[in-house]
């Protein structure tokens, strides 16, 4: 599955992307608001990518590698996960390398994914969960038309401390 924007190509994630994904997931700052700390093991990331590919094969998720159009530079990943065709809903997610923050790439990529979800996939609801304090994710989701729906108090335990998560959602 390929999606294109004026500056980006979003293509299906493949096993060969494991090293690029490792570069993202091993960055302490990029992983600051994730459910687990930065990963240091290449094999663990390769297993994560394998599970994501299996989810695509099963039809429960779509994972994209985001690249600059032209040079094909890997910027990050985006996804629709927990796809529920009966209830026509899915969760959105995104992770970009720090070198690419602040350039509008995440907004551009996620705009294409939202349009695809509400268009060809015929979903009616998208939602996102992120750690309280992650203002960049909050701003991005609000720019995409998502609205605050609630807080999951103490939802994640990270580094021995509970973290609250916020839920944002958008209807077609």
TORPA-4810 file (N, C-alpha, C, O; in nm, 3 decimals):
<nodes>
NODE_1_0.085_-0.117_0.000_0.000_0.000_0.000_0.089_0.124_0.000_0.169_0.143_0.092_X
NODE_2_0.077_0.205_-0.100_0.157_0.328_-0.111_0.065_0.449_-0.109_-0.035_0.455_-0.180_X
NODE_3_0.100_0.545_-0.024_0.033_0.675_-0.021_0.138_0.780_-0.056_0.255_0.767_-0.018_X
NODE_4_0.097_0.882_-0.129_0.191_0.988_-0.169_0.136_1.124_-0.131_0.015_1.148_-0.137_X
NODE_5_0.228_1.212_-0.091_0.195_1.352_-0.069_0.291_1.434_-0.155_0.368_1.377_-0.232_X
NODE_6_0.286_1.565_-0.143_0.374_1.647_-0.226_0.521_1.623_-0.194_0.606_1.635_-0.283_X
NODE_7_0.554_1.587_-0.068_0.695_1.569_-0.031_0.730_1.428_0.012_0.848_1.395_0.027_X
NODE_8_0.630_1.342_0.033_0.654_1.214_0.097_0.599_1.096_0.019_0.505_1.109_-0.060_X
NODE_9_0.659_0.982_0.044_0.606_0.853_0.000_0.590_0.769_0.126_0.684_0.752_0.203_X
NODE_10_0.469_0.718_0.145_0.441_0.627_0.256_0.421_0.490_0.192_0.326_0.468_0.117_X
NODE_11_0.511_0.398_0.223_0.503_0.264_0.166_0.494_0.162_0.278_0.534_0.190_0.391_X
NODE_12_0.441_0.046_0.247_0.427_-0.058_0.348_0.560_-0.090_0.414_0.662_-0.103_0.346_X
NODE_13_0.558_-0.102_0.543_0.676_-0.140_0.619_0.720_-0.279_0.575_0.636_-0.365_0.549_X
NODE_14_0.851_-0.301_0.568_0.904_-0.433_0.534_1.018_-0.468_0.628_1.074_-0.381_0.695_X
NODE_15_1.053_-0.594_0.634_1.154_-0.641_0.728_1.286_-0.568_0.710_1.358_-0.545_0.807_X
NODE_16_1.319_-0.531_0.587_1.443_-0.459_0.561_1.449_-0.321_0.626_1.555_-0.258_0.628_X
NODE_17_1.337_-0.273_0.679_1.333_-0.143_0.748_1.376_-0.153_0.894_1.383_-0.052_0.964_X
NODE_18_1.405_-0.273_0.942_1.435_-0.293_1.084_1.547_-0.204_1.134_1.538_-0.150_1.244_X
NODE_19_1.652_-0.187_1.057_1.765_-0.103_1.102_1.724_0.043_1.113_1.763_0.112_1.208_X
NODE_20_1.647_0.091_1.018_1.600_0.230_1.024_1.505_0.249_1.142_1.510_0.352_1.210_X
NODE_21_1.419_0.150_1.168_1.328_0.158_1.282_1.409_0.151_1.412_1.376_0.218_1.509_X
NODE_22_1.516_0.070_1.413_1.602_0.063_1.531_1.661_0.201_1.562_1.670_0.240_1.678_X
NODE_23_1.701_0.274_1.460_1.756_0.409_1.483_1.654_0.498_1.553_1.692_0.580_1.636_X
NODE_24_1.527_0.483_1.520_1.422_0.560_1.587_1.402_0.512_1.731_1.399_0.592_1.825_X
NODE_25_1.389_0.382_1.746_1.351_0.325_1.874_1.467_0.316_1.974_1.445_0.283_2.091_X
NODE_26_1.587_0.343_1.930_1.701_0.344_2.021_1.735_0.486_2.066_1.830_0.505_2.143_X
NODE_27_1.660_0.584_2.021_1.682_0.724_2.055_1.604_0.758_2.182_1.480_0.755_2.182_X
NODE_28_1.676_0.790_2.289_1.612_0.819_2.418_1.508_0.930_2.407_1.400_0.919_2.464_X
NODE_29_1.540_1.037_2.336_1.448_1.151_2.327_1.325_1.116_2.244_1.213_1.153_2.281_X
NODE_30_1.342_1.045_2.132_1.229_1.006_2.049_1.135_0.912_2.124_1.014_0.911_2.100_X
NODE_31_1.190_0.832_2.216_1.111_0.733_2.290_1.066_0.785_2.429_1.011_0.709_2.508_X
NODE_32_1.089_0.910_2.456_1.060_0.969_2.587_0.916_0.947_2.632_0.890_0.927_2.750_X
NODE_33_0.822_0.950_2.538_0.681_0.936_2.572_0.620_0.805_2.523_0.500_0.797_2.498_X
NODE_34_0.702_0.703_2.509_0.652_0.572_2.468_0.630_0.486_2.590_0.673_0.521_2.700_X
NODE_35_0.562_0.374_2.571_0.530_0.285_2.683_0.653_0.214_2.739_0.649_0.163_2.851_X
NODE_36_0.760_0.211_2.664_0.884_0.148_2.710_1.000_0.240_2.672_0.988_0.321_2.580_X
NODE_37_1.112_0.226_2.743_1.228_0.312_2.712_1.291_0.273_2.579_1.255_0.174_2.517_X
NODE_38_1.386_0.354_2.537_1.459_0.326_2.413_1.513_0.184_2.414_1.558_0.134_2.517_X
NODE_39_1.507_0.121_2.300_1.552_-0.019_2.286_1.698_-0.023_2.241_1.741_0.058_2.159_X
NODE_40_1.771_-0.117_2.294_1.915_-0.128_2.264_1.949_-0.254_2.185_2.064_-0.274_2.145_X
NODE_41_1.849_-0.338_2.162_1.872_-0.468_2.100_1.811_-0.471_1.959_1.691_-0.454_1.942_X
NODE_42_1.896_-0.491_1.860_1.850_-0.497_1.721_1.748_-0.608_1.700_1.651_-0.591_1.625_X
NODE_43_1.769_-0.723_1.765_1.678_-0.836_1.748_1.537_-0.805_1.797_1.439_-0.847_1.736_X
NODE_44_1.526_-0.731_1.907_1.395_-0.695_1.960_1.319_-0.609_1.860_1.200_-0.630_1.837_X
NODE_45_1.389_-0.513_1.800_1.324_-0.427_1.701_1.286_-0.508_1.577_1.178_-0.487_1.521_X
NODE_46_1.371_-0.599_1.534_1.338_-0.685_1.419_1.214_-0.768_1.449_1.131_-0.789_1.360_X
NODE_47_1.199_-0.816_1.573_1.080_-0.891_1.612_0.955_-0.803_1.611_0.848_-0.847_1.569_X
NODE_48_0.969_-0.677_1.657_0.857_-0.584_1.653_0.812_-0.562_1.509_0.692_-0.566_1.479_X
NODE_49_0.908_-0.538_1.420_0.875_-0.517_1.279_0.809_-0.642_1.222_0.714_-0.632_1.144_X
NODE_50_0.858_-0.761_1.258_0.796_-0.886_1.211_0.651_-0.896_1.257_0.565_-0.937_1.180_X
NODE_51_0.624_-0.860_1.383_0.486_-0.865_1.434_0.398_-0.763_1.361_0.281_-0.790_1.333_X
NODE_52_0.455_-0.647_1.329_0.378_-0.547_1.257_0.344_-0.597_1.117_0.232_-0.577_1.070_X
NODE_53_0.439_-0.660_1.051_0.414_-0.716_0.917_0.308_-0.825_0.926_0.222_-0.836_0.838_X
NODE_54_0.314_-0.907_1.031_0.212_-1.011_1.050_0.074_-0.948_1.069_-0.025_-1.000_1.018_X
NODE_55_0.067_-0.836_1.141_-0.059_-0.765_1.158_-0.115_-0.716_1.025_-0.236_-0.718_1.003_X
NODE_56_-0.026_-0.672_0.937_-0.072_-0.630_0.804_-0.125_-0.750_0.727_-0.229_-0.742_0.661_X
NODE_57_-0.053_-0.862_0.734_-0.097_-0.984_0.665_-0.233_-1.031_0.715_-0.313_-1.084_0.638_X
NODE_58_-0.258_-1.013_0.844_-0.386_-1.054_0.904_-0.497_-0.952_0.881_-0.614_-0.982_0.906_X
NODE_59_-0.463_-0.833_0.833_-0.563_-0.730_0.806_-0.604_-0.649_0.928_-0.703_-0.577_0.924_X
NODE_60_-0.528_-0.660_1.039_-0.562_-0.588_1.161_-0.485_-0.457_1.176_-0.510_-0.381_1.270_X
NODE_61_-0.392_-0.430_1.084_-0.311_-0.309_1.094_-0.250_-0.275_0.958_-0.238_-0.359_0.870_X
NODE_62_-0.213_-0.149_0.945_-0.136_-0.101_0.831_-0.020_-0.019_0.888_-0.042_0.073_0.967_X
NODE_63_0.101_-0.053_0.848_0.222_0.018_0.893_0.294_0.072_0.771_0.317_0.000_0.673_X
NODE_64_0.330_0.199_0.778_0.400_0.263_0.667_0.537_0.313_0.709_0.554_0.367_0.819_X
NODE_65_0.634_0.295_0.622_0.762_0.364_0.632_0.743_0.496_0.559_0.691_0.498_0.447_X
NODE_66_0.784_0.606_0.621_0.768_0.739_0.561_0.904_0.783_0.507_1.003_0.787_0.581_X
NODE_67_0.906_0.814_0.378_1.030_0.854_0.311_1.010_0.986_0.238_0.900_1.020_0.196_X
NODE_68_1.119_1.059_0.223_1.116_1.177_0.138_1.101_1.132_-0.007_1.172_1.042_-0.052_X
NODE_69_1.010_1.194_-0.080_0.995_1.164_-0.222_1.126_1.202_-0.291_1.189_1.301_-0.256_X
NODE_70_1.165_1.125_-0.387_1.291_1.151_-0.457_1.405_1.074_-0.394_1.434_0.961_-0.435_X
NODE_71_1.470_1.133_-0.293_1.587_1.062_-0.238_1.553_0.935_-0.160_1.641_0.850_-0.142_X
NODE_72_1.430_0.920_-0.114_1.392_0.800_-0.040_1.447_0.795_0.101_1.456_0.687_0.160_X
NODE_73_1.484_0.909_0.156_1.537_0.915_0.292_1.430_0.874_0.392_1.319_0.927_0.390_X
NODE_74_1.463_0.778_0.479_1.370_0.728_0.580_1.354_0.832_0.689_1.452_0.875_0.749_X
NODE_75_1.227_0.873_0.716_1.199_0.975_0.817_1.136_0.918_0.942_1.163_0.965_1.053_X
NODE_76_1.052_0.815_0.926_0.981_0.760_1.040_0.878_0.658_0.997_0.881_0.607_0.885_X
NODE_77_0.786_0.630_1.090_0.681_0.532_1.065_0.547_0.587_1.113_0.541_0.667_1.206_X
NODE_78_0.441_0.542_1.048_0.304_0.577_1.087_0.220_0.450_1.074_0.256_0.357_1.003_X
NODE_79_0.107_0.449_1.145_0.026_0.329_1.137_-0.121_0.354_1.165_-0.160_0.455_1.224_X
NODE_80_-0.199_0.259_1.120_-0.337_0.237_1.162_-0.332_0.098_1.226_-0.305_0.000_1.157_X
NODE_81_-0.359_0.088_1.354_-0.355_-0.042_1.420_-0.490_-0.068_1.486_-0.578_0.018_1.490_X
NODE_82_-0.503_-0.189_1.536_-0.630_-0.230_1.597_-0.748_-0.198_1.504_-0.853_-0.152_1.549_X
NODE_83_-0.729_-0.224_1.377_-0.836_-0.198_1.280_-0.953_-0.293_1.309_-0.937_-0.415_1.312_X
NODE_84_-1.067_-0.234_1.330_-1.190_-0.308_1.359_-1.289_-0.275_1.249_-1.354_-0.170_1.252_X
NODE_85_-1.302_-0.364_1.153_-1.388_-0.338_1.037_-1.537_-0.339_1.075_-1.617_-0.267_1.015_X
NODE_86_-1.572_-0.419_1.173_-1.713_-0.424_1.215_-1.759_-0.290_1.269_-1.865_-0.240_1.232_X
NODE_87_-1.678_-0.232_1.356_-1.713_-0.103_1.416_-1.652_0.015_1.340_-1.674_0.131_1.375_X
NODE_88_-1.576_-0.016_1.235_-1.518_0.084_1.145_-1.432_0.185_1.221_-1.454_0.306_1.213_X
NODE_89_-1.335_0.133_1.296_-1.247_0.220_1.374_-1.105_0.165_1.375_-1.081_0.048_1.344_X
NODE_90_-1.010_0.253_1.409_-0.870_0.213_1.421_-0.796_0.316_1.506_-0.840_0.430_1.522_X
NODE_91_-0.683_0.272_1.559_-0.593_0.360_1.632_-0.486_0.411_1.537_-0.442_0.338_1.449_X
NODE_92_-0.444_0.537_1.553_-0.336_0.593_1.472_-0.211_0.604_1.558_-0.219_0.619_1.680_X
NODE_93_-0.096_0.597_1.493_0.031_0.613_1.563_0.137_0.666_1.469_0.125_0.656_1.346_X
NODE_94_0.243_0.724_1.527_0.350_0.782_1.446_0.476_0.796_1.530_0.469_0.819_1.651_X
NODE_95_0.590_0.782_1.466_0.722_0.801_1.529_0.818_0.847_1.420_0.837_0.778_1.320_X
NODE_96_0.877_0.964_1.441_0.970_1.021_1.343_1.105_1.045_1.409_1.114_1.070_1.529_X
NODE_97_1.210_1.037_1.327_1.344_1.067_1.375_1.356_1.213_1.414_1.297_1.300_1.350_X
NODE_98_1.433_1.239_1.519_1.446_1.377_1.569_1.498_1.474_1.464_1.462_1.592_1.466_X
NODE_99_1.580_1.427_1.373_1.634_1.515_1.269_1.524_1.574_1.182_1.546_1.674_1.113_X
NODE_100_1.407_1.512_1.185_1.298_1.554_1.096_1.187_1.626_1.169_1.089_1.667_1.106_X
NODE_101_1.199_1.642_1.299_1.096_1.712_1.377_1.088_1.858_1.335_1.189_1.919_1.300_X
NODE_102_0.969_1.914_1.337_0.950_2.056_1.312_0.942_2.094_1.165_0.940_2.213_1.133_X
NODE_103_0.937_1.996_1.076_0.929_2.024_0.932_0.791_1.998_0.872_0.772_2.014_0.752_X
NODE_104_0.695_1.958_0.956_0.561_1.931_0.907_0.545_1.794_0.843_0.439_1.765_0.787_X
NODE_105_0.647_1.709_0.849_0.638_1.578_0.785_0.534_1.488_0.853_0.459_1.418_0.786_X
NODE_106_0.530_1.489_0.986_0.433_1.405_1.057_0.291_1.448_1.022_0.205_1.364_0.999_X
NODE_107_0.266_1.578_1.019_0.132_1.627_0.983_0.097_1.586_0.840_-0.015_1.542_0.814_X
NODE_108_0.191_1.599_0.749_0.166_1.565_0.609_0.137_1.415_0.594_0.043_1.376_0.524_X
NODE_109_0.218_1.332_0.661_0.199_1.188_0.652_0.067_1.146_0.716_-0.008_1.067_0.659_X
NODE_110_0.040_1.199_0.835_-0.082_1.160_0.905_-0.207_1.214_0.835_-0.312_1.151_0.841_X
NODE_111_-0.197_1.327_0.770_-0.311_1.378_0.691_-0.346_1.279_0.581_-0.464_1.253_0.555_X
NODE_112_-0.244_1.223_0.515_-0.269_1.124_0.410_-0.332_0.998_0.468_-0.420_0.938_0.406_X
NODE_113_-0.287_0.957_0.586_-0.341_0.836_0.649_-0.485_0.858_0.693_-0.569_0.770_0.675_X
NODE_114_-0.515_0.973_0.751_-0.653_1.003_0.791_-0.744_1.003_0.668_-0.854_0.947_0.672_X
NODE_115_-0.700_1.065_0.559_-0.780_1.067_0.436_-0.801_0.925_0.383_-0.910_0.893_0.336_X
NODE_116_-0.699_0.842_0.390_-0.711_0.703_0.345_-0.806_0.624_0.435_-0.886_0.544_0.386_X
NODE_117_-0.797_0.648_0.565_-0.884_0.576_0.661_-1.030_0.611_0.639_-1.116_0.523_0.638_X
NODE_118_-1.059_0.740_0.622_-1.198_0.783_0.606_-1.247_0.771_0.462_-1.367_0.779_0.436_X
NODE_119_-1.154_0.753_0.368_-1.190_0.736_0.228_-1.198_0.589_0.191_-1.296_0.523_0.222_X
NODE_120_-1.095_0.537_0.124_-1.099_0.399_0.074_-1.125_0.292_0.181_-1.191_0.192_0.153_X
NODE_121_-1.074_0.312_0.304_-1.095_0.211_0.408_-1.234_0.219_0.470_-1.278_0.125_0.536_X
NODE_122_-1.303_0.330_0.450_-1.440_0.351_0.498_-1.453_0.335_0.649_-1.552_0.282_0.699_X
NODE_123_-1.351_0.382_0.723_-1.360_0.385_0.869_-1.441_0.507_0.910_-1.450_0.604_0.835_X
NODE_124_-1.500_0.502_1.029_-1.579_0.615_1.076_-1.520_0.682_1.199_-1.560_0.792_1.235_X
NODE_125_-1.423_0.614_1.265_-1.363_0.668_1.386_-1.215_0.633_1.393_-1.176_0.519_1.367_X
NODE_126_-1.135_0.732_1.428_-0.993_0.712_1.456_-0.966_0.762_1.597_-1.030_0.857_1.643_X
NODE_127_-0.871_0.700_1.664_-0.835_0.744_1.798_-0.685_0.729_1.818_-0.618_0.654_1.746_X
NODE_128_-0.634_0.800_1.916_-0.492_0.794_1.950_-0.478_0.798_2.101_-0.558_0.862_2.170_X
NODE_129_-0.377_0.730_2.151_-0.343_0.733_2.293_-0.198_0.779_2.305_-0.110_0.727_2.237_X
NODE_130_-0.176_0.876_2.392_-0.039_0.923_2.412_-0.020_0.965_2.557_-0.116_0.994_2.628_X
NODE_131_0.106_0.969_2.599_0.137_1.001_2.739_0.111_1.149_2.766_0.144_1.236_2.687_X
NODE_132_0.051_1.173_2.883_0.029_1.310_2.928_0.164_1.382_2.931_0.263_1.327_2.978_X
NODE_133_0.166_1.503_2.881_0.289_1.581_2.873_0.350_1.583_2.734_0.437_1.665_2.707_X
NODE_134_0.305_1.495_2.646_0.358_1.491_2.510_0.285_1.597_2.426_0.191_1.567_2.353_X
NODE_135_0.330_1.719_2.440_0.263_1.832_2.375_0.274_1.828_2.224_0.184_1.876_2.155_X
NODE_136_0.382_1.773_2.171_0.396_1.764_2.025_0.288_1.674_1.965_0.228_1.708_1.863_X
NODE_137_0.263_1.561_2.028_0.157_1.472_1.979_0.020_1.538_1.994_-0.063_1.529_1.904_X
NODE_138_-0.002_1.603_2.107_-0.131_1.671_2.127_-0.155_1.775_2.018_-0.262_1.778_1.958_X
NODE_139_-0.056_1.859_1.992_-0.071_1.964_1.889_-0.095_1.903_1.751_-0.179_1.951_1.675_X
NODE_140_-0.020_1.799_1.718_-0.037_1.735_1.587_-0.178_1.679_1.573_-0.244_1.701_1.472_X
NODE_141_-0.223_1.606_1.673_-0.357_1.547_1.666_-0.465_1.654_1.656_-0.560_1.639_1.580_X
NODE_142_-0.451_1.761_1.731_-0.550_1.870_1.723_-0.548_1.934_1.584_-0.654_1.967_1.532_X
NODE_143_-0.431_1.951_1.525_-0.424_2.005_1.387_-0.493_1.911_1.288_-0.545_1.956_1.186_X
NODE_144_-0.492_1.783_1.318_-0.556_1.683_1.231_-0.706_1.671_1.257_-0.773_1.592_1.191_X
NODE_145_-0.759_1.748_1.352_-0.901_1.747_1.380_-0.943_1.652_1.491_-1.062_1.630_1.511_X
NODE_146_-0.848_1.595_1.563_-0.880_1.508_1.676_-0.912_1.595_1.798_-0.862_1.707_1.810_X
NODE_147_-0.996_1.542_1.886_-1.036_1.615_2.006_-1.014_1.527_2.129_-1.020_1.405_2.123_X
NODE_148_-0.988_1.593_2.240_-0.968_1.526_2.369_-1.094_1.450_2.407_-1.205_1.504_2.400_X
NODE_149_-1.078_1.324_2.447_-1.191_1.241_2.490_-1.179_1.193_2.633_-1.280_1.160_2.695_X
NODE_150_-1.058_1.189_2.687_-1.046_1.145_2.825_-0.904_1.108_2.863_-0.813_1.108_2.781_X
NODE_151_-0.889_1.077_2.993_-0.760_1.040_3.047_-0.768_0.900_3.107_-0.864_0.865_3.176_X
NODE_152_-0.665_0.821_3.081_-0.648_0.690_3.144_-0.544_0.709_3.254_-0.423_0.711_3.227_X
NODE_153_-0.590_0.722_3.376_-0.500_0.753_3.488_-0.414_0.633_3.522_-0.464_0.521_3.537_X
NODE_154_-0.283_0.656_3.535_-0.189_0.551_3.572_-0.188_0.434_3.476_-0.162_0.321_3.516_X
NODE_155_-0.216_0.460_3.349_-0.235_0.354_3.248_-0.106_0.279_3.217_-0.110_0.159_3.187_X
NODE_156_0.006_0.346_3.224_0.136_0.287_3.189_0.229_0.301_3.309_0.228_0.403_3.378_X
NODE_157_0.309_0.198_3.333_0.417_0.209_3.431_0.546_0.210_3.351_0.580_0.113_3.282_X
NODE_158_0.616_0.319_3.361_0.741_0.336_3.286_0.848_0.382_3.383_0.827_0.476_3.460_X
NODE_159_0.962_0.316_3.381_1.072_0.349_3.471_1.026_0.349_3.617_1.071_0.431_3.697_X
NODE_160_0.936_0.256_3.650_0.889_0.240_3.787_0.782_0.338_3.832_0.739_0.332_3.947_X
NODE_161_0.738_0.427_3.744_0.638_0.527_3.783_0.516_0.519_3.692_0.529_0.498_3.571_X
NODE_162_0.396_0.535_3.750_0.275_0.534_3.665_0.268_0.662_3.581_0.307_0.770_3.624_X
NODE_163_0.217_0.644_3.461_0.196_0.758_3.371_0.051_0.759_3.325_-0.008_0.654_3.297_X
NODE_164_-0.004_0.879_3.318_-0.138_0.896_3.262_-0.127_0.902_3.111_-0.027_0.948_3.056_X
NODE_165_-0.231_0.855_3.045_-0.239_0.865_2.899_-0.366_0.939_2.862_-0.469_0.927_2.929_X
NODE_166_-0.357_1.016_2.755_-0.472_1.089_2.703_-0.525_1.018_2.581_-0.449_0.960_2.503_X
NODE_167_-0.656_1.022_2.565_-0.721_0.966_2.447_-0.777_1.082_2.365_-0.850_1.168_2.416_X
NODE_168_-0.742_1.083_2.237_-0.798_1.180_2.143_-0.866_1.101_2.033_-0.819_0.994_1.995_X
NODE_169_-0.976_1.154_1.981_-1.049_1.084_1.877_-1.101_1.179_1.770_-1.109_1.300_1.789_X
NODE_170_-1.137_1.119_1.658_-1.194_1.195_1.547_-1.293_1.105_1.473_-1.267_0.987_1.449_X
NODE_171_-1.406_1.163_1.439_-1.505_1.093_1.358_-1.494_1.140_1.213_-1.450_1.251_1.186_X
NODE_172_-1.533_1.054_1.123_-1.528_1.088_0.980_-1.618_1.205_0.950_-1.626_1.249_0.835_X
</nodes>
